[in-house]
Amino acid sequence: MHNLATPLLLATMTGALAGQQLVVPDSQNFFDSGTTTAGWPTAAAGGRVQWCYDTSHFTLAGVTGPITINRLHFRAADGVPNPGGQMYAGVTVRLGYAALDHAALSTTYALNQGVMGPASAPLAITLLPVTGTTPNDYFVNIDLAANGAAFTYDPTTGNDLLVDLTFPSGPTPATFLSAQATSSVIAQRGRRCAGTLAGPGALSAFAAVIQLDFTGPGGYSVHNGAHVESYGASCGVQAQSFYQAFGQEEFDLRGTPGNSMLLVPDNSAAPNYYTVTKGNYAPDLSPKALGYGSPDISDDGVVQETPGFTFYFPGGSTTTFSACTNGYCWLGSNTTGDFSPTLAEVLTSMPRFMPYWQDMHAGRNTLTNPGSGMYVYTDVSGGPGNRRTTVTWKEIGQFAGAATGGVAVNTFQLRMWENGNVEFRYGAMSSFHSGGGFTGFSRGGSAASPAVDPGSRDLSAELPFVTSPEGTAGTASMLLTVNSRPIMSLVAPVTVVHTVSNLNPTTVAFAYLLLSFGPEAPGLPLPFSNPGCLLSLTGDPWTMGASMPLPGASYADMGITLPPGASPNGFGLMGVSFYTQAVTLEYDGVWQLRSSNALKHTLGLL
């Protein structure tokens, strides 16, 4: 295989920065690998917490000498909104050099302290509200300079940074605290010691994610996380199913006030595929939609409904719907309340509609939002041929919201008509991180015979589209992936290797990697190709690489090289996005082009 790494020609700027920042642990700039509610004490007697961070978090960010740390920002756990409002009185904070390495931290507070800076004046700290984005908002801001606790730290001494907070009492009111963003393993070079005021404390790898504001060399004027997001629709596969997989991005189908998708089968009696179009309908909350009974308010609950008609869908039919509080509906009789969405389950389990499959809790908001929960009701007033079943998730919460009601409030709806039409409707939904959710339709399958994987597509931007009669399960769409996010390096070039897979080795002559600085969504028809092959890049994309697969190979590798010196100090491209897509030239009796999904890359840090 011929691998090409073509430099990405990007201009950089240099210059000193007056006010800088960095995040520790540096592996948590854009998301958290762990969360905890144990970082800030909840007991009435208060407690003490020490966080210790390795010197490398600073030296890798260009800190070459002393810096003065003026402010601390503690970040809330990703994807979890929280109203805040709890107050801690008399808190003291102190920064200093750790006497021990972070990995060898002691359970005795005093043994962890080396040369320490001044303690702050007693502080009243009120936890701030957070919206539940990814990365989430900062729920605590501590101005060290204004409270006599600014600290000059030099990581080149080899001593780790120690952040030491003392809480003489617990929070008021003593309600559920915002979950905190943390690291999760010692390899991420941070550690926590927490316990009662007198100690000893308990050790944990769950070190708080803290943004440090400072003056001095290194750091960043702003920090953006490196990110890769798939969009567009690849061609070369026949699939009745469709879906959007939500990873680090937020769920963007929510209505303002309404957003909807209509699925219309090609044949109501024996459907082969759906035509999916966009609408702006809000969920119907009338009695004809909700019914007249009480909602299900359970966690992972399933409600079975026998509508009195046979519902046909691409791949089968059913006389029973099994709606789950986790945002999906089985097309058949099933009592499983699955709270952990995975692609394997989408392709190998019972058929289902997934307005938004996530770990929800239908009873989370019953006190703050009376009448909230999951409703299932069949309206037969239209008579035979016009009956319909509606599943409504009304003002339900997230499981991750713990016992806090009214924080994550989400209303969405699924409607299934006797003629085979289906509608997803979205109302007001919290701006929360999906963390692996799915929206779409699965025709179902098994481990031995899975549904054909159509690949994820952006349902917020790429409508209308038409699915296909099911092809062979062994086939798959062209898939473009990368070996890493576009993480910027201080001193060395970084090559992001793109792999285009699921190629047909008997027909592919060349694979090309295209680059643009803008997306085309929905994509435009790709010339000299089969219907459904789209170009998802704007303008006249550059060809950044080409590869000739080895004989018999079903994949090809190509690379884009980011220049060194991309960060820190005046780097002007932090947060800039570029877009890539693979196109193959193939011969199968005639020469033609095929396209993969596209990728949006955002330049940034870990």
C-alpha positions in Angstrom: 0.0 0.0 0.0 1.2 3.5 -0.9 0.8 5.9 2.1 1.0 9.6 1.4 1.2 12.3 4.1 0.5 15.6 2.5 1.3 18.7 4.6 -1.7 20.9 5.5 -0.5 24.4 4.6 -1.8 26.5 7.5 -0.4 29.9 8.5 0.6 30.4 12.2 1.3 33.5 14.2 3.8 34.0 17.0 3.8 36.4 19.9 3.7 36.7 23.7 0.4 36.4 25.4 -0.4 38.4 28.5 -3.3 36.4 30.1 -3.0 32.7 29.7 -4.8 29.5 30.7 -4.5 25.8 30.6 -6.5 22.8 31.8 -5.3 20.1 34.2 -5.3 17.2 33.6 -4.4 18.1 30.0 -6.1 14.9 28.7 -9.5 16.4 29.8 -9.6 19.6 27.7 -12.5 18.6 25.6 -14.3 15.9 27.6 -14.0 14.1 30.9 -13.0 10.5 31.4 -14.5 10.3 34.8 -17.1 12.0 37.0 -17.6 12.2 40.8 -19.8 13.8 43.4 -17.1 13.1 46.1 -14.8 15.9 45.1 -16.6 18.5 47.2 -17.8 17.4 50.6 -21.5 16.8 51.3 -21.3 16.0 55.0 -22.5 18.7 57.5 -19.1 18.5 59.1 -17.4 19.6 55.9 -14.0 18.1 54.9 -10.8 18.6 53.1 -9.7 17.9 49.5 -6.2 18.0 47.9 -5.7 17.7 44.2 -2.2 17.0 42.8 -1.1 17.5 39.2 2.1 16.4 37.4 4.6 19.1 36.1 4.1 17.7 32.6 0.7 19.3 32.3 2.5 22.6 32.3 5.7 21.9 30.4 3.8 20.3 27.6 1.8 23.5 27.3 5.0 25.5 26.9 5.5 26.7 30.5 9.2 27.2 30.6 9.6 29.0 33.9 7.6 30.6 36.8 4.0 31.5 36.2 1.6 33.2 38.6 -1.7 31.4 39.0 -4.5 33.9 39.6 -7.8 32.0 39.3 -9.2 28.4 39.4 -12.3 27.2 37.5 -13.7 23.7 38.4 -15.7 22.1 35.6 -18.9 20.2 36.0 -19.4 16.7 34.5 -20.1 16.6 30.8 -23.6 16.3 29.6 -25.3 16.8 33.0 -27.2 20.1 33.6 -27.6 21.3 37.1 -29.2 24.3 38.7 -26.4 25.0 41.2 -27.2 27.4 44.1 -25.5 25.4 46.9 -23.2 27.6 49.1 -20.1 26.7 51.1 -19.1 29.1 53.8 -15.6 29.8 55.2 -13.7 27.8 52.5 -9.9 28.4 52.4 -7.8 27.5 49.4 -4.1 27.2 49.2 -1.7 26.3 46.3 1.8 25.1 46.6 4.5 22.6 45.6 3.6 19.0 46.4 6.2 17.2 48.7 5.4 13.9 46.9 4.8 12.9 43.3 1.2 12.8 42.4 1.3 9.0 41.9 2.7 8.6 45.4 0.3 10.9 47.2 -0.2 10.2 50.9 -3.4 9.8 52.8 -2.0 12.3 55.4 -2.6 15.8 54.2 0.5 17.3 55.9 2.8 14.9 54.2 1.6 16.0 50.8 2.5 19.7 51.4 5.9 21.0 50.3 6.5 24.8 50.0 3.1 26.3 50.1 1.7 29.7 49.1 -0.5 31.9 51.2 -3.9 30.7 52.3 -6.9 32.6 51.0 -9.2 34.6 53.2 -12.3 32.6 54.2 -14.5 32.4 51.1 -18.2 32.0 50.5 -18.4 29.8 47.4 -21.8 29.4 45.6 -22.0 26.6 43.0 -23.0 28.1 39.6 -25.7 26.6 37.2 -24.4 24.5 34.3 -26.2 23.8 31.1 -25.0 20.2 30.4 -22.9 20.8 27.3 -19.7 18.9 26.4 -17.4 20.1 27.7 -19.7 21.4 30.4 -19.6 24.7 32.1 -17.5 25.6 35.1 -19.5 25.5 38.3 -16.9 27.1 40.6 -14.8 30.1 40.0 -12.2 31.1 42.6 -10.4 34.4 42.3 -7.1 33.7 44.0 -5.5 37.1 43.4 -8.5 39.0 44.9 -8.4 36.8 48.0 -4.7 36.8 48.8 -3.9 33.3 47.5 -2.2 33.8 44.1 0.7 31.4 43.7 3.9 31.5 41.6 4.6 28.0 40.4 7.6 26.8 38.4 7.1 23.3 37.0 10.8 23.1 35.9 11.7 22.5 39.5 10.2 19.0 39.1 7.7 19.4 41.9 4.0 18.8 41.1 1.3 21.3 41.8 -0.9 20.8 44.9 -4.3 22.5 45.2 -5.6 22.3 48.8 -9.2 23.3 49.9 -10.6 23.2 53.4 -14.4 23.2 54.0 -15.4 23.8 57.7 -19.0 22.8 56.9 -21.1 21.2 54.2 -23.2 22.9 51.5 -26.4 24.9 52.2 -28.9 23.6 51.2 -27.6 20.1 51.5 -29.0 18.9 48.2 -27.6 17.0 45.3 -24.3 18.6 44.0 -23.2 19.0 40.4 -21.3 16.0 39.3 -17.7 17.1 38.7 -15.5 16.4 35.6 -12.4 14.4 36.6 -9.7 12.2 35.2 -10.1 8.5 35.9 -6.7 6.8 36.0 -3.3 7.7 37.4 -1.9 7.6 33.9 -3.7 10.9 33.3 -1.2 12.3 35.8 -3.5 13.6 38.5 -4.7 12.4 41.9 -7.0 13.3 44.8 -6.9 12.9 48.5 -10.2 13.7 50.2 -11.8 13.1 53.6 -12.7 14.6 56.9 -11.0 17.8 58.2 -8.7 15.9 60.5 -8.1 13.1 58.0 -6.8 10.7 56.9 -8.1 11.2 53.4 -8.8 8.6 50.8 -6.8 8.5 47.6 -8.5 8.5 44.1 -7.4 8.9 40.5 -10.5 11.1 40.0 -8.7 14.4 40.0 -10.9 17.5 39.3 -10.7 19.1 35.9 -9.5 22.6 36.6 -8.8 25.5 34.3 -6.0 27.7 35.6 -5.7 31.3 34.7 -2.2 32.7 35.0 0.4 35.1 33.7 3.8 34.0 32.4 5.2 31.9 29.6 3.2 29.2 27.9 -0.4 28.2 28.0 -3.2 29.4 25.7 -5.1 32.5 25.2 -8.1 30.3 24.5 -8.3 26.5 24.5 -10.3 24.4 22.1 -10.5 20.7 22.2 -9.5 18.7 19.2 -12.6 17.0 17.7 -13.6 14.8 14.8 -17.3 14.4 13.8 -18.7 12.3 11.0 -21.4 13.7 8.8 -22.6 13.0 5.2 -23.9 9.8 3.8 -21.6 7.3 2.1 -22.7 5.3 -0.9 -22.4 1.7 -2.2 -24.6 0.0 0.3 -28.3 -1.0 0.3 -29.8 -0.6 3.7 -33.4 -0.2 4.9 -32.2 1.1 8.3 -30.9 4.6 9.0 -29.5 6.3 12.0 -27.5 9.1 13.5 -25.0 8.2 16.2 -24.4 11.0 18.6 -20.9 10.9 20.3 -19.3 14.0 21.8 -21.6 16.4 19.9 -24.9 17.6 21.4 -28.3 16.3 20.4 -29.3 18.9 17.8 -32.7 17.7 16.7 -34.7 19.4 19.5 -37.5 21.7 18.4 -37.6 25.5 18.7 -40.5 25.1 19.2 -41.0 22.1 16.9 -38.9 19.9 14.7 -40.0 16.6 13.0 -39.2 13.9 10.5 -41.7 12.0 8.5 -41.0 8.4 7.3 -43.2 7.4 4.3 -42.9 3.8 3.1 -42.9 3.0 -0.7 -45.7 0.4 -0.2 -47.9 0.5 2.9 -48.7 -3.3 2.6 -45.2 -4.5 1.9 -42.6 -1.7 2.5 -39.1 -1.9 1.0 -37.8 1.5 2.0 -38.6 4.9 3.6 -38.6 8.4 2.1 -37.5 10.6 5.0 -38.4 14.3 4.9 -38.1 17.2 7.4 -41.0 19.0 9.1 -41.5 21.6 11.9 -44.2 19.9 13.9 -44.0 20.0 17.7 -45.2 17.1 19.8 -48.9 16.8 20.1 -49.8 16.9 23.8 -53.6 16.7 23.3 -55.7 13.8 24.9 -55.9 12.1 21.5 -52.1 11.8 21.6 -51.5 11.2 25.3 -54.7 9.3 26.1 -56.5 9.7 29.4 -54.5 7.4 31.7 -51.4 8.0 33.9 -48.0 8.0 32.3 -45.2 5.4 33.0 -42.7 7.1 35.3 -40.3 4.2 35.8 -36.6 3.9 34.9 -35.9 1.5 32.0 -39.7 0.7 31.9 -41.4 -0.8 28.9 -45.1 -0.4 28.1 -46.7 -2.8 25.6 -49.5 -1.7 23.3 -51.7 -3.8 21.0 -53.2 -1.3 18.6 -55.7 -3.5 16.9 -54.1 -3.3 13.5 -51.1 -4.8 11.8 -48.2 -2.3 11.3 -45.9 -3.0 8.3 -42.4 -1.7 8.1 -39.4 -2.4 5.9 -38.3 -5.8 7.0 -41.4 -7.1 8.7 -44.7 -6.4 10.5 -46.1 -6.4 14.0 -49.3 -6.2 16.0 -47.6 -5.1 19.2 -45.5 -2.0 20.1 -43.2 -2.1 23.1 -42.3 1.5 24.1 -39.3 2.0 26.4 -38.8 5.0 28.7 -35.2 5.2 27.2 -36.5 6.8 24.1 -37.2 4.0 21.6 -40.0 1.6 20.7 -39.6 -2.1 19.8 -41.6 -3.3 16.8 -42.8 -6.4 18.5 -43.3 -7.9 22.0 -40.3 -7.1 24.1 -39.9 -6.2 27.8 -36.2 -5.2 27.7 -35.5 -1.7 28.9 -32.1 -1.1 27.3 -30.3 2.0 28.7 -26.9 1.5 27.0 -27.2 2.2 23.2 -24.6 0.6 20.9 -24.4 0.2 17.2 -24.2 -3.6 17.5 -27.6 -3.6 19.2 -29.0 -1.4 16.6 -28.0 -3.9 13.9 -28.6 -7.2 15.7 -31.6 -6.9 18.0 -35.4 -6.6 17.4 -36.6 -3.9 15.0 -37.2 -0.5 16.6 -37.8 3.2 16.0 -35.4 5.4 18.0 -36.6 9.0 18.3 -33.8 9.4 20.8 -32.4 6.2 22.4 -30.5 7.3 25.6 -30.3 6.6 29.3 -33.5 8.4 30.3 -35.6 8.4 33.5 -39.3 9.0 33.0 -39.9 9.7 36.7 -37.1 12.2 37.2 -39.3 15.3 36.9 -42.6 14.3 38.4 -42.4 16.9 41.2 -41.1 19.8 39.1 -43.2 19.0 36.0 -46.5 17.4 37.1 -47.8 15.0 34.4 -44.4 14.2 33.1 -43.6 10.6 32.0 -44.0 8.3 29.0 -47.5 8.0 27.5 -48.6 5.3 25.0 -52.0 5.6 23.4 -53.8 4.4 20.3 -56.4 6.7 18.7 -59.0 4.7 16.9 -61.4 7.5 16.2 -60.4 7.6 12.5 -61.7 4.1 11.9 -60.0 1.2 10.1 -57.2 2.3 8.0 -56.7 5.6 9.9 -55.8 4.4 13.4 -52.6 5.5 15.0 -50.4 4.8 18.0 -48.5 7.6 19.7 -45.7 7.3 22.2 -44.9 10.6 24.0 -41.9 11.1 26.2 -43.2 14.2 28.0 -40.8 16.4 30.0 -38.8 13.4 31.1 -35.3 13.6 32.6 -32.0 11.9 32.3 -30.8 9.1 34.6 -27.5 11.0 35.0 -29.5 13.8 36.7 -29.6 11.7 39.9 -32.4 13.0 42.2 -32.5 16.5 40.8 -35.8 17.2 39.1 -36.5 19.9 36.5 -33.0 20.2 35.3 -33.0 18.0 32.2 -36.5 18.3 30.7 -37.1 16.6 27.3 -40.2 16.2 25.3 -40.3 14.2 22.1 -42.8 11.9 20.3 -43.2 8.9 18.0 -46.3 8.4 16.0 -47.1 5.3 13.9 -50.1 5.3 11.5 -51.9 2.2 10.3 -50.9 3.1 6.7 -47.2 2.7 7.7 -46.3 6.3 8.0 -44.1 7.3 10.9 -43.3 10.6 12.5 -40.6 11.7 15.0 -41.5 15.0 16.7 -39.2 17.0 19.0 -40.1 19.8 21.4 -38.1 21.6 24.0 -35.2 19.5 25.1 -32.3 20.3 27.4 -29.0 21.1 25.6 -27.3 18.0 26.8 -24.5 15.8 25.6 -25.8 12.6 24.1 -22.9 10.4 25.2 -23.6 7.7 22.6 -27.3 8.1 21.7 -29.0 7.0 18.5 -31.9 8.4 16.4 -33.4 6.5 13.5 -34.9 3.2 12.4 -33.5 -0.3 12.6 -35.1 -3.2 10.6 -33.5 -5.5 13.2 -31.3 -8.5 12.8 -29.2 -11.0 14.7 -25.6 -11.7 15.4 -25.6 -14.3 12.7 -27.5 -12.1 10.3 -27.2 -8.4 11.2 -29.0 -5.6 9.4 -26.9 -3.8 6.8 -25.1 -0.9 8.4 -25.9 2.3 6.4 -23.4 4.4 8.5 -24.3 7.4 10.5 -25.8 10.5 8.8 -26.6 14.0 10.0 -30.3 14.0 10.4 -30.4 17.7 11.3 -29.0 18.7 7.9 -29.3 15.9 5.4 -33.0 15.6 4.7 -34.7 14.5 2.5 -33.2 11.1 1.7 -34.4 7.7 0.6 -33.4 4.4 2.2 -33.0 1.3 0.1 -34.3 -2.3 -0.2 -32.0 -4.3 2.1 -28.9 -5.6 0.4 -26.5 -8.3 1.6 -25.5 -8.1 5.2 -21.9 -8.7 4.4 -21.7 -5.5 2.4 -21.1 -2.1 4.1 -20.8 1.5 3.0 -17.5 3.1 2.4 -16.2 4.3 5.8 -13.7 7.1 6.4 -12.1 7.1 9.9 -9.0 8.6 11.4 -6.3 7.3 13.8 -6.5 10.4 16.0 -8.1 13.7 16.6 -6.2 16.8 15.1 -4.3 17.5 18.3 -1.7 20.2 18.0 1.9 19.6 19.0 4.4 22.1 20.3 7.5 20.8 18.6 6.8 18.1 16.0 4.5 17.6 13.0 1.4 15.5 13.7 0.0 13.3 10.9 -3.6 12.4 11.1 -4.0 9.1 9.2 -7.2 8.7 7.3 -8.4 5.1 6.6 -11.1 4.5 4.0 -12.4 1.0 4.5 -15.1 -1.4 3.1 -13.6 -1.1 -0.4 -14.2 -3.6 -3.1 -10.7 -4.8 -4.0 -11.8 -6.2 -7.4 -13.0 -2.8 -8.6 -11.1 -0.1 -6.9 -8.2 1.5 -8.8 -7.4 4.5 -6.6 -8.7 6.1 -3.4 -8.4 9.9 -3.0 -8.6 12.1 0.1 -10.2 15.4 -0.5 -10.1 18.5 1.8 -12.2 21.6 2.1 -12.7 24.4 4.6 -16.5 24.1 4.4 -19.2 21.4 4.5 -21.9 20.7 1.9 -24.9 19.5 3.9 -26.9 18.0 2.4 -24.4 16.7 -0.1 -24.5 17.3 -3.8 -24.7 14.4 -6.3 -21.2 13.1 -7.1 -20.6 13.2 -10.9 -20.0 9.9 -12.7 -21.4 7.9 -9.9 -24.5 5.9 -8.8 -27.5 7.7 -7.2 -26.9 8.3 -3.5 -23.2 9.1 -3.9 -22.7 12.6 -2.5 -20.0 15.2 -2.4 -20.1 16.7 1.1 -17.4 19.3 0.7 -17.9 22.9 -0.5 -16.3 24.6 -3.4 -13.4 22.9 -5.3 -11.8 20.6 -2.7 -8.1 20.0 -2.7 -6.8 16.5 -3.3 -4.6 15.9 -0.2 -3.5 12.4 -0.9 -4.0 9.3 -3.0 -3.5 5.6 -2.4 -3.5 2.5 -4.4 -4.7 -0.4 -2.3 -2.6 -3.5 -2.3 -4.1 -6.4 -4.3 -7.0 -7.9 -2.3 -7.0 -5.1 0.3 -10.3 -3.6 1.3 -8.9 -0.4 2.8 -6.4 2.4 2.0 -4.5 4.8 4.2 -3.8 8.5 3.5 -2.6 11.3 5.8 -2.7 15.0 6.5 0.2 16.5 8.4 -0.4 19.4 10.8 2.7 21.7 11.2 4.7 21.9 14.4 4.5 24.9 16.6 0.8 25.0 16.4 0.5 25.8 20.1 0.8 27.7 22.3 1.6 31.4 22.2 -0.3 33.3 19.6 -1.5 30.3 17.5 -4.3 31.7 15.4 -5.9 28.4 14.3 -7.1 27.0 17.6 -10.7 26.0 16.9 -10.5 26.2 13.1 -12.3 23.4 11.3 -11.5 21.6 8.1 -13.4 18.8 6.3 -12.3 15.7 4.6 -13.9 13.0 2.4 -12.7 10.0 0.5 -13.6 9.3 -3.1 -12.6 6.1 -5.0 -12.2 5.6 -8.7 -13.5 2.2 -9.7 -14.1 0.0 -12.7 -16.9 -2.5 -12.9 -17.6 -2.6 -16.5 -17.6 1.2 -16.6 -15.4 3.8 -14.8 -17.2 5.5 -11.9 -16.7 7.3 -8.6 -17.9 6.4 -5.1 -17.8 8.5 -2.0 -17.4 7.9 1.8 -18.9 9.8 4.7 -17.2 13.1 5.4 -15.3 14.2 8.6 -15.3 17.6 10.3 -12.0 18.2 12.1 -11.6 20.9 14.7 -8.0 21.8 15.5 -7.2 21.9 19.2 -5.8 20.3 22.3 -6.3 17.0 23.9 
